[in-house]
Amino acid sequence: MSLIWEQQHDGVCYQVRRRRTTLELYANGVQHSEFHPRRLVTGSVWDLLWLPALLGEPERLRRVLVLGLGGGTLIPPLRRLLKPECLVAVEMDPLHLTVARDVFQVIDDDMETVEGDAVQWLRDYQGPPFDLIIEDLFAPSDESVTRAVAADRDWCDSLSRHVSEQGVLVMNFGDYREFRDSHAAGSAAMAGWASRFRLSCGDCHNAVVAFSRLSARSVHLRRRVQAHPALAPSVRDGRLNYHIRQLN
């Protein structure tokens, strides 16, 4: 592994390291993003964040919001699988945006990027709802993988208010215990949602939780993955290795 980019900012050491053809973004030694120029699949937590888009017909997810862009790992699969009409990403960390734009080079004219606090941005937002919201808020200053924003009632309600009637909400938790102890795990969090799923993989401890406005089944996601020409080879060779379980 070779170091190809490094900066210090507010007590955080940011590095991009190259592992063969894969670029990996680290902040204080914790990996936040990775990018491969020819692959959609990482084999880790980032796959779990876009997979719920395939719980239903991906064509209906026209407006996409990413809260916590990091280096932009999610952007290539979202573009390829959904072809969204609107793609907005909010990221507080300016160096994450620098990496996404200048090192990973995943920011194009087809998306809007906002440097700012995702919580405040969403509270102030007055536009139309989004069909897919991916909430992936982790602090770069942490040396452990824990959420930067508590998944309490106020935050879960704020997210839900901005998801369309056919939409999906995806939330990333550092581990299953962090999810279990949050408001998002309770029955009250299901108000307005038809289905809830947990996604995990052997490469990380994260618990990714997806809420769907429309009734969904995990088997439909698996069938769409296996039928997609860009994803099926990764299933066959074991790179796309995930587990999904319905929670409600």
Helices and strands as residue ranges (DSSP letters): E 2-9, E 12-19, E 22-27, E 30-35, H 45-50, G 51-54, G 58-60, E 63-67, H 75-82, E 86-91, H 94-98, I 99-103, E 112-115, H 118-124, E 130-135, H 153-161, E 163-173, H 176-180, G 183-185, G 187-190, E 195-200, E 207-212, H 218-227, H 232-236, E 243-246
